[in-house]
Amino acid sequence: MSAEPRVVMITGAAGNLGRAVARAFAGEALVLVGQHRDALAAAFGADSPQRLLAVANLLDQQQADRAVRAAIDRFGRLDVLCNLAGGFRMGQAVHETSDANWSFLFDLNARTLLNAVRAAVPRMLERGSGKVVNVSAFSALKGAAQMGAYTASKAVVIRLTEAMAAELRERGVNVNCVLPTIIDTPENRRAMPQADPAKWVAADDLAAVVRFLASDAARAIHGAAIPVTGLS
């Protein structure tokens, strides 16, 4: 790690994983991106010299661009982009999948990533360095019943990660992704009260892997999809 604080942008920052990743990057300059300022403020408090709350709907390219510009205006550069924004739905067979469900999952899991990297990567290339860490899902490695749209949208994240790594590795930018299983969150515990959360992935453990992939220790890793599966 550099002795100088890096500038780390975290999308989906107000969520459980976003808060864990922010903790993992304590001591760095943080750009915390979410759709609602109230949720960001509740999770992190007000803006500070080392913390910028950036309100943006990442389905809108202009809002993604503004978030990155705000980061550059405040901190002068952008070193790390953690793409955590995403969503989950299941329950429809492939032949029953509605346009609304398909669009919802591909928008949240793939388009938010695309818009974020469109905004951020050119800034990294100007400096000749950067780290991008995406969040896919372990279930994206194989289709599953009633999860076709979700697993397909998360598989796109893996393929985009690999493509970006091939495009950017010789230009100083590392791109990798993590593949978690079920993350131990209050929402998941409520949704699956009979499950054993000890077998799930702790958010802080997943955040530690994200932090590693954003570190200088991972400088030789490009296009990896790292399973983070807890005890399950």
RAPENOR-V671195 format. One line per field, one symbol per residue. ss: DSSP state (a for helix, b for strand, c for the rest). A space follows every 10 residues. Layout:
BEGIN
ss: ???
END
This chain:
BEGIN
ss: ccccccbbbb bccccaaaaa aaaaccccbb bbbbccaaaa aaaacccbcc bbbbbccccc aaaaaaaaaa aaaaaccccb bbbccccccc cccaaaccaa aaaaaaaaaa aaaaaaaaaa aaaaaaaccb bbbbbccaaa accccccaaa aaaaaaaaaa aaaaaaaaaa acbbbbbbbb ccbbcaaaaa acccccaaac bbaaaaaaaa aaaccaaacc ccccbbbbcc cc
END
